[in-house]
Amino acid sequence: MIDVEKLFDLNIGLVLAGGGAKGAYEAGVFKALWELDIIRRVSVVSGTSIGTINGLMLSMNDGNVMDKSWSNISYSRFINNENKIRDINIKKLIKREHTVDKEKKLADLFKKNDIGLLSQSGIRSFIEDYVDFNVIRQSKKILYACAYNIDLEKPEYFKLNDYDDKKALDICIASCAVPFLFKPIEIDEYRYADGGVNNPQYREPNVDNVPIAPLKDHNCDIIIVVHLSYKEDLNREGFENTNIIEIYPSTQLELIEGIGSLNIRPSALNQHIELGYRDALTILAPMIIDMIKGKDIKKLIKKHEEYNKELINRNRH
């Protein structure tokens, strides 16, 4: 049981799942964390893909940065065609497909040639506009980004506080490099892609879309895990004695104006943000009140886990 007198000295970890535009839900959770005065007690954050981007915004320690960044998202900013050379290469690959074995998939050609259909310039400029990596390097808040090492066939976790601007930015872009859509990013002679996308072209689909692993050595009193779907079960190995609060969307995000991860229409994003805010308040506020009253947090979390099981069962079928 956590000593109530130390309630406001808790060491809290935060795990942010990947999921494209559905990441607006995480922005809503942040809003609730700010209101509940939990943000400043978060000592370590780990994210994959959009979770990495949101982790960057959170590390700026300014709630306005999160609001401004999500309000300035548009298709024109992110969905850019690659340059003409990339377009020409893609055309050549497709043309070559007619000369190879019919059973050979175009996916294999993309893998060998590291071709991406879209430019990463939009994501890169977006991060540059809102993130000061110097703030992250000087921060006491540890920030991890998960990216998939294509060559070693495993996810890797980068502590962004330890890198210069260029390398930290490359790591973040790699964490968001969805296979086929974006070209892999080369870091230290290895190729990296989105840390959370199970792609059939990789022999070992052992990616990590809910990257809790880096928090093992941080002795967190509580870890808050924000999911964007109901697909992945959290790997709790090594966290048997840790208080973990998992937050799932109470409504399937894909059902909000359709197309889920690709839906960056302002109306859909605002609904995701509002849902994340409401869900986080509904889950966390009663826990804080009961903790102040001296109730055992493990019992509170157990009750919440029963709710999560029902929610997952309803949405996985």
SERO-4910 file (N, C-alpha, C, O; in steps of 0.05 Angstrom, whole numbers):
BEGIN
 pado doro    nc1    nc2    nc3   cac1   cac2   cac3    cc1    cc2    cc3    oc1    oc2    oc3
  Met    A     17    -24      0      0      0      0     17     25      0     37     26     14
  Ile    A     10     44    -16     26     69    -18     19     87      6     -5     91     12
  Asp    A     39     98     19     36    116     42     22    141     31     31    154     13
  Val    A     -1    148     44    -17    171     34     -1    197     37     -4    215     20
  Glu    A     16    198     57     33    222     61     51    227     37     60    249     32
  Lys    A     58    205     23     76    207      0     61    207    -27     73    204    -48
  Leu    A     35    211    -25     18    211    -49     28    230    -70     28    223    -94
  Phe    A     37    253    -62     45    273    -81     75    272    -87     86    290   -100
  Asp    A     88    251    -78    116    246    -85    120    220   -101    141    209   -102
  Leu    A     98    212   -113     98    187   -128    116    189   -152    119    210   -165
  Asn    A    129    167   -159    145    164   -183    128    151   -204    122    127   -202
  Ile    A    119    166   -223     99    155   -243    112    152   -270    126    170   -280
  Gly    A    106    130   -283    115    125   -310     91    126   -329     68    122   -321
  Leu    A     97    133   -354     75    136   -374     83    122   -400    105    126   -410
  Val    A     65    104   -410     70     89   -434     49     97   -455     25     97   -449
  Leu    A     58    105   -479     41    115   -500     42     98   -524     62     95   -537
  Ala    A     19     86   -531     18     67   -554     18     83   -580     13    107   -581
  Gly    A     25     68   -602     23     79   -628     -4     75   -640    -19     57   -631
  Gly    A    -11     91   -661    -37     88   -673    -45    111   -691    -69    116   -695
  Gly    A    -25    125   -702    -31    146   -721    -48    168   -709    -43    178   -687
  Ala    A    -68    177   -725    -85    199   -716   -101    194   -691   -110    212   -677
  Lys    A   -103    168   -684   -117    161   -659   -102    172   -635   -112    172   -613
  Gly    A    -77    180   -639    -60    191   -618    -72    216   -606    -63    224   -584
  Ala    A    -91    228   -619   -105    252   -607   -118    244   -580   -121    260   -563
  Tyr    A   -125    218   -578   -136    208   -553   -116    212   -530   -124    220   -508
  Glu    A    -90    207   -536    -70    211   -516    -67    241   -507    -62    247   -484
  Ala    A    -71    259   -527    -71    287   -520    -93    294   -500    -90    311   -483
  Gly    A   -116    281   -503   -138    284   -484   -131    274   -456   -137    286   -436
  Val    A   -117    251   -456   -108    240   -430    -89    260   -417    -90    264   -392
  Phe    A    -71    272   -433    -52    291   -422    -67    314   -408    -59    324   -387
  Lys    A    -89    323   -421   -105    345   -410   -115    339   -382   -114    355   -364
  Ala    A   -124    314   -379   -133    305   -353   -110    303   -333   -113    310   -310
  Leu    A    -87    294   -342    -64    291   -324    -55    318   -315    -46    321   -292
  Trp    A    -56    339   -332    -50    366   -324    -69    375   -302    -61    386   -282
  Glu    A    -95    371   -307   -115    381   -288   -113    367   -261   -117    379   -240
  Leu    A   -105    341   -261   -103    326   -236    -75    329   -223    -69    317   -203
  Asp    A    -58    346   -236    -31    352   -226    -14    327   -224      2    323   -206
  Ile    A    -18    309   -244     -2    285   -246     22    288   -264     43    275   -259
  Ile    A     20    305   -284     41    308   -304     69    313   -291     88    300   -299
  Arg    A     70    331   -272     97    338   -260    108    315   -243    131    316   -235
  Arg    A     92    295   -238    102    272   -223    110    249   -242    119    228   -233
  Val    A    106    253   -268    115    233   -288    145    236   -292    154    257   -300
  Ser    A    160    215   -285    189    217   -287    200    204   -312    223    209   -320
  Val    A    184    186   -325    194    172   -348    171    166   -367    149    158   -359
  Val    A    176    170   -393    155    166   -414    167    149   -436    190    152   -443
  Ser    A    151    130   -445    160    112   -467    138    111   -488    115    106   -482
  Gly    A    146    116   -514    125    116   -535    134    103   -560    158    100   -565
  Thr    A    115     95   -576    119     84   -602    104    100   -623     80    107   -618
  Ser    A    117    107   -645    103    121   -667     90    147   -657    105    165   -647
  Ile    A     64    150   -660     51    175   -651     55    178   -620     54    201   -610
  Gly    A     58    156   -606     64    157   -578     91    171   -572     94    186   -553
  Thr    A    110    167   -591    136    181   -589    132    211   -593    142    227   -578
  Ile    A    116    218   -613    111    247   -619     97    260   -595    104    282   -587
  Asn    A     77    247   -584     63    258   -561     81    260   -537     79    279   -521
  Gly    A     99    241   -534    119    242   -512    137    266   -515    144    279   -495
  Leu    A    144    273   -540    160    297   -545    145    322   -536    156    339   -522
  Met    A    120    324   -544    104    347   -536    101    349   -506    102    371   -495
  Leu    A     96    327   -493     93    326   -464    119    336   -450    117    350   -430
  Ser    A    142    329   -462    167    336   -450    173    366   -451    192    375   -439
  Met    A    158    381   -467    162    410   -469    151    424   -444    155    448   -440
  Asn    A    136    408   -427    126    419   -401    109    444   -405    109    462   -389
  Asp    A     94    444   -427     77    466   -433     51    455   -446     52    446   -469
  Gly    A     29    457   -432      4    446   -442     -5    459   -468    -19    447   -484
  Asn    A      3    484   -473     -4    498   -497      9    485   -522     -2    486   -544
  Val    A     33    473   -518     47    460   -541     30    437   -551     27    434   -575
  Met    A     19    421   -533      2    399   -541    -23    409   -556    -30    398   -577
  Asp    A    -35    430   -546    -59    441   -558    -53    452   -586    -68    446   -606
  Lys    A    -32    467   -589    -25    480   -614    -17    459   -635    -24    461   -658
  Ser    A     -1    439   -626      8    419   -645    -15    403   -658    -15    399   -682
  Trp    A    -34    394   -641    -56    378   -652    -76    395   -667    -90    385   -685
  Ser    A    -78    421   -661    -96    438   -676    -85    447   -703   -100    458   -720
  Asn    A    -59    441   -708    -47    449   -733    -40    425   -751    -24    427   -769
  Ile    A    -53    403   -746    -49    379   -763    -68    380   -787    -92    387   -784
  Ser    A    -58    374   -810    -74    373   -834    -63    353   -854    -39    346   -853
  Tyr    A    -80    344   -873    -70    325   -893    -48    338   -910    -29    325   -917
  Ser    A    -52    363   -916    -32    376   -934     -4    377   -921     16    378   -935
  Arg    A     -4    377   -895     22    379   -881     36    352   -880     61    350   -881
  Phe    A     21    330   -877     33    304   -872     32    285   -897     50    269   -900
  Ile    A     12    288   -913      9    269   -936     22    281   -960      8    292   -978
  Asn    A     48    280   -961     63    291   -984     74    269  -1001     85    249   -991
  Asn    A     72    272  -1028     85    253  -1045    115    256  -1044    125    278  -1040
  Glu    A    129    234  -1047    159    236  -1047    167    250  -1072    151    256  -1090
  Asn    A    193    256  -1073    203    271  -1096    202    255  -1121    196    231  -1121
  Lys    A    208    269  -1144    205    256  -1170    223    231  -1172    215    211  -1185
  Ile    A    247    232  -1161    265    209  -1162    251    185  -1149    252    163  -1160
  Arg    A    239    189  -1126    225    167  -1113    202    157  -1130    198    133  -1132
  Asp    A    187    175  -1142    165    167  -1160    175    150  -1183    163    130  -1190
  Ile    A    197    159  -1195    208    144  -1217    217    116  -1209    212     97  -1223
  Asn    A    229    114  -1185    238     88  -1175    215     69  -1171    216     45  -1177
  Ile    A    193     80  -1160    169     63  -1156    158     53  -1182    151     30  -1184
  Lys    A    157     71  -1202    147     62  -1228    165     40  -1240    155     21  -1252
  Lys    A    191     43  -1237    209     22  -1247    205     -4  -1233    205    -25  -1246
  Leu    A    200     -3  -1207    195    -28  -1192    170    -42  -1202    169    -66  -1206
  Ile    A    149    -26  -1205    123    -37  -1214    126    -49  -1242    116    -70  -1248
  Lys    A    141    -35  -1260    146    -45  -1286    162    -71  -1285    156    -90  -1300
  Arg    A    181    -72  -1267    198    -96  -1265    182   -120  -1255    188   -143  -1261
  Glu    A    160   -115  -1240    144   -136  -1229    133   -154  -1252    129   -178  -1247
  His    A    129   -144  -1275    119   -160  -1297    139   -180  -1308    132   -199  -1322
  Thr    A    165   -176  -1301    186   -193  -1311    195   -215  -1292    211   -232  -1299
  Val    A    185   -213  -1267    193   -233  -1247    171   -254  -1243    149   -252  -1254
  Asp    A    178   -274  -1227    159   -295  -1221    132   -283  -1211    132   -265  -1194
  Lys    A    110   -292  -1222     84   -280  -1216     78   -282  -1186     63   -266  -1176
  Glu    A     89   -302  -1173     83   -306  -1145     99   -287  -1127     94   -285  -1103
  Lys    A    119   -274  -1138    136   -256  -1122    120   -231  -1117    110   -218  -1135
  Lys    A    118   -223  -1092    101   -201  -1085    116   -174  -1088    141   -173  -1085
  Leu    A    101   -154  -1095    113   -128  -1097    125   -119  -1071    143   -103  -1070
  Ala    A    114   -130  -1049    124   -123  -1022    154   -130  -1020    169   -115  -1007
  Asp    A    162   -152  -1032    190   -160  -1031    207   -140  -1045    230   -134  -1036
  Leu    A    198   -129  -1067    213   -109  -1082    216    -83  -1065    237    -71  -1065
  Phe    A    194    -76  -1052    196    -53  -1035    216    -57  -1012    231    -38  -1006
  Lys    A    216    -81  -1001    235    -86   -979    264    -83   -988    280    -71   -974
  Lys    A    270    -95  -1011    298    -95  -1021    307    -66  -1029    330    -60  -1026
  Asn    A    288    -50  -1038    295    -24  -1048    289     -1  -1028    295     22  -1033
  Asp    A    278     -8  -1004    272     12   -983    256     35   -995    263     58   -990
  Ile    A    236     29  -1010    219     50  -1022    196     57  -1004    183     40   -992
  Gly    A    191     83  -1001    167     93   -987    150    110  -1006    161    124  -1023
  Leu    A    124    108  -1003    106    123  -1021    104    152  -1014     98    169  -1031
  Leu    A    108    159   -988    104    187   -980    130    198   -968    147    184   -958
  Ser    A    132    224   -969    155    238   -957    152    241   -927    130    244   -917
  Gln    A    174    240   -913    174    245   -884    179    274   -877    182    280   -853
  Ser    A    181    291   -897    187    319   -892    166    333   -875    173    350   -858
  Gly    A    141    325   -878    119    337   -863    122    331   -833    119    349   -816
  Ile    A    127    306   -827    131    298   -799    155    311   -787    155    321   -764
  Arg    A    177    312   -803    202    324   -793    198    354   -787    207    363   -765
  Ser    A    185    369   -805    181    397   -799    162    402   -776    165    421   -761
  Phe    A    142    384   -773    123    386   -751    138    384   -724    133    400   -706
  Ile    A    156    364   -722    171    361   -697    189    385   -693    191    396   -670
  Glu    A    202    395   -714    220    418   -711    206    443   -702    217    460   -688
  Asp    A    180    445   -710    165    469   -703    157    470   -673    155    491   -662
  Tyr    A    154    446   -661    143    446   -634    162    435   -613    156    438   -589
  Val    A    184    423   -621    201    409   -601    229    422   -600    241    427   -620
  Asp    A    238    427   -576    265    436   -570    280    413   -557    276    409   -533
  Phe    A    297    400   -571    310    376   -560    329    384   -538    337    367   -521
  Asn    A    337    409   -537    354    418   -515    339    417   -488    350    410   -467
  Val    A    313    423   -489    296    420   -465    295    391   -456    296    386   -432
  Ile    A    293    373   -475    292    344   -469    318    335   -456    318    320   -437
  Arg    A    341    344   -467    367    336   -457    371    346   -428    384    333   -412
  Gln    A    360    369   -422    363    381   -395    342    372   -375    344    377   -351
  Ser    A    321    359   -385    299    352   -369    305    328   -350    321    311   -358
  Lys    A    293    328   -327    295    305   -309    276    283   -318    278    260   -308
  Lys    A    258    290   -335    238    270   -346    252    254   -368    260    265   -388
  Ile    A    254    228   -364    267    210   -384    247    203   -406    223    197   -400
  Leu    A    256    204   -431    238    199   -454    250    178   -472    273    181   -482
  Tyr    A    235    156   -476    243    134   -494    226    134   -519    202    140   -519
  Ala    A    239    126   -541    225    123   -567    231     94   -576    254     85   -576
  Cys    A    210     80   -585    213     53   -595    213     53   -625    195     64   -637
  Ala    A    233     40   -638    234     37   -667    242      8   -672    256     -4   -656
  Tyr    A    234     -2   -695    239    -30   -702    265    -31   -719    267    -19   -740
  Asn    A    284    -47   -710    309    -51   -725    304    -73   -745    302    -97   -739
  Ile    A    302    -65   -771    296    -83   -792    317   -104   -796    312   -128   -801
  Asp    A    342    -96   -793    365   -114   -798    368   -134   -776    375   -158   -781
  Leu    A    365   -126   -751    368   -144   -728    341   -157   -721    340   -175   -703
  Glu    A    319   -148   -734    293   -159   -730    283   -158   -701    276   -179   -690
  Lys    A    285   -135   -689    275   -131   -662    270   -102   -656    282    -84   -668
  Pro    A    252    -96   -637    248    -69   -629    271    -59   -612    283    -74   -596
  Glu    A    277    -33   -614    298    -21   -597    287      4   -584    269     17   -595
  Tyr    A    298     10   -561    288     33   -545    310     53   -541    331     47   -530
  Phe    A    305     77   -551    325     98   -551    318    119   -529    296    129   -528
  Lys    A    337    125   -512    334    146   -492    340    172   -505    364    179   -509
  Leu    A    320    187   -512    323    211   -528    339    233   -514    351    250   -527
  Asn    A    340    233   -488    355    253   -473    385    252   -478    399    271   -473
  Asp    A    394    229   -490    423    225   -493    433    233   -521    457    230   -526
  Tyr    A    416    242   -539    425    247   -566    424    276   -574    408    292   -563
  Asp    A    440    283   -594    440    310   -605    414    314   -622    400    294   -627
  Asp    A    409    338   -630    384    345   -644    379    327   -668    358    316   -672
  Lys    A    400    324   -685    397    310   -710    390    280   -705    371    270   -718
  Lys    A    405    268   -688    401    239   -684    374    234   -669    360    215   -676
  Ala    A    368    251   -650    342    248   -636    319    251   -655    299    236   -654
  Leu    A    321    270   -674    300    274   -694    298    250   -712    276    241   -719
  Asp    A    321    239   -721    321    215   -738    307    192   -724    292    177   -736
  Ile    A    313    189   -698    301    167   -683    271    170   -682    256    150   -685
  Cys    A    262    194   -677    233    199   -676    219    194   -703    197    182   -704
  Ile    A    233    202   -725    222    197   -751    221    167   -757    202    157   -768
  Ala    A    242    153   -748    243    123   -751    220    110   -737    207     92   -747
  Ser    A    214    120   -713    193    108   -696    166    111   -710    147     95   -705
  Cys    A    163    130   -729    138    135   -743    139    126   -772    119    130   -786
  Ala    A    160    112   -780    164    105   -808    148     80   -815    159     58   -816
  Val    A    122     83   -819    104     61   -826    114     47   -852    116     61   -872
  Pro    A    119     21   -851    129      7   -875    111     12   -899     86     13   -897
  Phe    A    123     15   -923    110     20   -949    103     50   -951    109     62   -972
  Leu    A     92     62   -930     85     90   -932    110    108   -931    112    127   -946
  Phe    A    128    101   -913    152    117   -909    177    100   -911    178     76   -904
  Lys    A    198    112   -921    223     98   -924    236     93   -897    234    111   -879
  Pro    A    249     70   -892    263     65   -867    285     87   -863    295     98   -882
  Ile    A    291     92   -838    311    111   -830    337     96   -822    335     78   -806
  Glu    A    359    105   -832    385     92   -825    397    107   -802    401    131   -802
  Ile    A    403     91   -781    416    101   -757    439     82   -749    434     59   -744
  Asp    A    463     93   -749    487     76   -742    488     51   -759    493     29   -749
  Glu    A    483     54   -785    485     33   -805    463     12   -803    464     -8   -817
  Tyr    A    443     16   -787    420     -2   -786    396     13   -796    394     37   -795
  Arg    A    377     -3   -808    352      9   -818    330      5   -797    326    -16   -785
  Tyr    A    315     27   -793    294     27   -773    267     35   -785    266     52   -804
  Ala    A    246     24   -774    218     30   -783    201     34   -759    210     31   -736
  Asp    A    175     39   -764    156     43   -743    158     20   -722    158     -3   -729
  Gly    A    159     28   -696    163      9   -675    139     -8   -669    141    -27   -653
  Gly    A    115     -2   -680     91    -16   -672     75    -29   -694     53    -39   -689
  Val    A     86    -30   -719     71    -42   -741     81    -70   -747    104    -74   -755
  Asn    A     63    -89   -744     70   -117   -751     67   -119   -782     45   -121   -792
  Asn    A     90   -120   -795     90   -120   -824     97   -148   -834    118   -159   -826
  Pro    A     82   -159   -853     87   -186   -863    114   -189   -877    123   -211   -881
  Gln    A    126   -166   -885    151   -168   -899    175   -173   -880    196   -180   -889
  Tyr    A    170   -170   -854    191   -176   -834    187   -204   -824    165   -211   -816
  Arg    A    208   -219   -823    206   -247   -815    197   -250   -786    182   -269   -779
  Glu    A    206   -232   -768    199   -234   -740    181   -211   -732    191   -189   -728
  Pro    A    155   -216   -730    136   -194   -724    135   -188   -694    114   -188   -682
  Asn    A    159   -182   -682    161   -178   -653    164   -148   -647    181   -140   -631
  Val    A    147   -132   -660    148   -103   -655    135    -98   -627    124   -116   -615
  Asp    A    137    -73   -618    126    -66   -592    110    -40   -594    122    -18   -593
  Asn    A     84    -42   -596     67    -19   -600     59     -6   -573     50     16   -572
  Val    A     64    -21   -551     58    -10   -524     84    -14   -508     85    -33   -492
  Pro    A    103      3   -512    131     -2   -502    136      4   -472    147     25   -465
  Ile    A    127    -15   -456    131    -12   -427    159    -21   -418    168    -14   -397
  Ala    A    173    -38   -435    198    -50   -427    219    -31   -416    232    -38   -396
  Pro    A    223     -7   -428    244     11   -417    240     20   -388    258     31   -376
  Leu    A    215     17   -378    209     27   -351    217      8   -329    214     14   -305
  Lys    A    227    -16   -337    234    -36   -317    254    -27   -296    252    -34   -272
  Asp    A    273    -10   -304    294     -2   -285    289     25   -272    307     37   -261
  His    A    265     35   -273    259     62   -263    243     62   -237    236     84   -227
  Asn    A    238     39   -226    225     37   -199    201     54   -196    198     69   -177
  Cys    A    183     53   -216    159     69   -215    139     59   -194    135     34   -192
  Asp    A    127     77   -179    106     69   -161     80     62   -176     66     43   -170
  Ile    A     75     77   -197     52     72   -214     60     77   -243     76     95   -249
  Ile    A     50     60   -261     54     64   -290     26     66   -303      9     49   -300
  Ile    A     23     88   -317     -2     92   -332      3     85   -361     21     97   -374
  Val    A    -13     67   -372    -10     58   -399    -34     67   -416    -56     60   -409
  Val    A    -29     82   -437    -51     92   -454    -52     75   -480    -33     77   -496
  His    A    -73     60   -484    -77     44   -508    -94     60   -528   -110     77   -520
  Leu    A    -90     54   -553   -106     66   -575   -123     45   -589   -139     52   -607
  Ser    A   -120     20   -581   -136     -1   -593   -138    -23   -572   -127    -21   -550
  Tyr    A   -152    -45   -579   -156    -67   -560   -140    -92   -569   -145   -114   -559
  Lys    A   -122    -88   -588   -108   -111   -601    -86   -123   -584    -83   -147   -581
  Glu    A    -70   -105   -572    -46   -114   -558    -50   -119   -528    -61   -102   -514
  Asp    A    -41   -142   -518    -40   -147   -490    -13   -136   -479      7   -140   -492
  Leu    A    -14   -123   -457     10   -111   -445     28   -133   -435     19   -152   -421
  Asn    A     54   -132   -441     74   -151   -431     82   -142   -403     98   -123   -400
  Arg    A     72   -156   -383     77   -148   -355    101   -163   -343    106   -160   -319
  Glu    A    116   -177   -359    139   -191   -349    159   -171   -337    168   -152   -350
  Gly    A    167   -176   -312    185   -158   -298    171   -136   -283    183   -120   -269
  Phe    A    144   -135   -285    128   -114   -272    108   -126   -253     87   -114   -246
  Glu    A    113   -150   -243     94   -164   -227     86   -149   -201     64   -152   -191
  Asn    A    105   -133   -191    100   -119   -166     95    -89   -170     96    -73   -151
  Thr    A     90    -82   -195     85    -54   -202     55    -48   -205     41    -64   -217
  Asn    A     47    -25   -195     19    -17   -199     16     -5   -227     26     16   -233
  Ile    A      1    -19   -244     -3    -11   -271    -32     -4   -276    -50    -20   -271
  Ile    A    -37     20   -287    -64     29   -293    -66     31   -324    -53     48   -336
  Glu    A    -82     14   -336    -85     14   -365   -110     30   -373   -132     24   -363
  Ile    A   -107     49   -391   -129     65   -400   -135     57   -429   -119     61   -447
  Tyr    A   -159     46   -434   -168     40   -461   -190     59   -469   -205     68   -451
  Pro    A   -193     66   -494   -215     82   -503   -242     69   -496   -246     45   -503
  Ser    A   -260     83   -484   -286     72   -477   -303     67   -502   -323     52   -501
  Thr    A   -296     81   -524   -309     77   -550   -288     72   -570   -267     84   -570
  Gln    A   -292     53   -589   -273     47   -609   -267     73   -625   -285     85   -636
  Leu    A   -241     80   -626   -234    105   -640   -239    103   -670   -244    123   -683
  Glu    A   -239     79   -681   -244     74   -709   -273     82   -716   -279     87   -739
  Leu    A   -291     81   -696   -319     87   -701   -325    116   -702   -347    125   -710
  Ile    A   -305    133   -694   -309    162   -694   -303    172   -722   -280    177   -729
  Glu    A   -323    177   -738   -321    187   -766   -304    168   -784   -296    177   -805
  Gly    A   -300    143   -776   -287    124   -793   -258    127   -798   -246    148   -789
  Ile    A   -245    109   -812   -217    107   -821   -196    110   -799   -172    111   -806
  Gly    A   -203    111   -774   -185    109   -752   -158    123   -754   -157    148   -751
  Ser    A   -137    108   -758   -109    118   -756   -103    140   -777    -85    156   -772
  Leu    A   -118    141   -798   -113    161   -819   -131    185   -818   -129    203   -835
  Asn    A   -149    185   -800   -169    206   -799   -159    230   -783   -160    231   -759
  Ile    A   -149    251   -798   -139    275   -784   -158    299   -789   -149    322   -788
  Arg    A   -183    293   -795   -202    315   -796   -205    327   -769   -207    313   -749
  Pro    A   -206    354   -767   -207    367   -741   -230    357   -723   -227    354   -699
  Ser    A   -253    352   -735   -276    343   -719   -271    316   -706   -278    312   -683
  Ala    A   -257    298   -721   -251    272   -709   -230    274   -688   -232    262   -666
  Leu    A   -209    290   -693   -188    294   -673   -198    306   -647   -191    297   -626
  Asn    A   -216    325   -650   -228    338   -626   -244    318   -610   -244    319   -585
  Gln    A   -258    300   -624   -273    279   -610   -255    260   -595   -261    251   -573
  His    A   -233    253   -608   -213    235   -596   -202    248   -570   -199    235   -550
  Ile    A   -195    274   -573   -183    288   -550   -203    289   -527   -196    285   -504
  Glu    A   -228    295   -533   -249    297   -512   -254    270   -499   -257    269   -475
  Leu    A   -253    249   -515   -257    222   -504   -234    214   -486   -239    203   -464
  Gly    A   -209    220   -494   -186    214   -477   -187    229   -451   -181    218   -430
  Tyr    A   -196    254   -452   -198    271   -428   -219    259   -409   -214    256   -385
  Arg    A   -242    252   -420   -264    241   -403   -256    214   -391   -260    209   -367
  Asp    A   -245    197   -408   -237    170   -398   -216    172   -376   -219    158   -355
  Ala    A   -196    189   -380   -175    191   -360   -185    203   -333   -178    193   -312
  Leu    A   -202    223   -335   -214    234   -311   -231    214   -296   -230    211   -272
  Thr    A   -247    199   -312   -265    179   -300   -250    157   -285   -258    148   -264
  Ile    A   -227    150   -296   -211    128   -285   -193    138   -262   -192    126   -240
  Leu    A   -179    160   -266   -159    169   -247   -169    185   -224   -159    182   -201
  Ala    A   -188    203   -228   -198    220   -207   -208    204   -183   -200    210   -160
  Pro    A   -225    184   -186   -235    168   -163   -212    154   -149   -212    150   -125
  Met    A   -191    145   -165   -169    131   -152   -153    150   -134   -145    143   -112
  Ile    A   -149    175   -143   -135    194   -127   -150    200   -101   -139    202    -80
  Ile    A   -177    203   -104   -193    209    -80   -192    186    -60   -189    190    -36
  Asp    A   -194    161    -70   -193    138    -53   -165    135    -40   -163    126    -17
  Met    A   -144    142    -55   -117    140    -44   -114    160    -21   -101    154     -1
  Ile    A   -125    184    -25   -124    204     -3   -138    194     22   -130    200     44
  Lys    A   -160    178     17   -175    167     40   -160    143     52   -169    133     73
  Gly    A   -138    135     40   -122    113     52   -129     86     42   -120     66     53
  Lys    A   -145     84     21   -152     58     10   -129     46     -6   -112     61    -17
  Asp    A   -128     20     -7   -106      6    -20   -109      9    -51   -129      1    -62
  Ile    A    -89     20    -64    -90     24    -93    -92     -2   -108   -103     -2   -130
  Lys    A    -81    -23    -98    -82    -49   -112   -110    -58   -115   -117    -70   -136
  Lys    A   -127    -54    -96   -155    -61    -98   -169    -44   -118   -186    -54   -134
  Leu    A   -162    -19   -119   -175     -1   -139   -167     -9   -167   -184     -9   -185
  Ile    A   -141    -16   -171   -132    -24   -197   -145    -50   -205   -151    -54   -229
  Lys    A   -148    -69   -186   -160    -94   -192   -188    -90   -202   -197   -104   -221
  Lys    A   -203    -73   -190   -230    -67   -199   -230    -55   -227   -248    -62   -243
  His    A   -211    -38   -232   -210    -26   -259   -202    -46   -280   -212    -45   -302
  Glu    A   -185    -65   -273   -177    -86   -292   -201   -104   -300   -202   -113   -322
  Glu    A   -219   -108   -281   -243   -123   -288   -260   -108   -308   -272   -120   -327
  Tyr    A   -261    -81   -305   -275    -65   -325   -262    -67   -352   -275    -69   -373
  Asn    A   -235    -66   -352   -220    -68   -377   -225    -94   -392   -227    -95   -416
  Lys    A   -226   -116   -377   -231   -142   -389   -258   -142   -404   -260   -153   -426
  Glu    A   -278   -131   -391   -304   -130   -404   -303   -112   -429   -315   -119   -450
  Leu    A   -289    -90   -427   -286    -72   -450   -272    -85   -473   -281    -82   -496
  Ile    A   -250    -99   -467   -235   -112   -488   -251   -135   -501   -251   -138   -525
  Asn    A   -265   -150   -485   -281   -172   -496   -303   -162   -514   -309   -175   -534
  Arg    A   -314   -140   -508   -335   -128   -525   -324   -119   -552   -337   -120   -572
  Asn    A   -299   -109   -551   -288    -96   -575   -269   -113   -591   -261   -105   -613
  Arg    A   -263   -137   -582   -246   -155   -597   -262   -174   -614   -251   -189   -630
  His    A   -288   -174   -611   -305   -193   -626   -322   -178   -646   -338   -190   -660
***
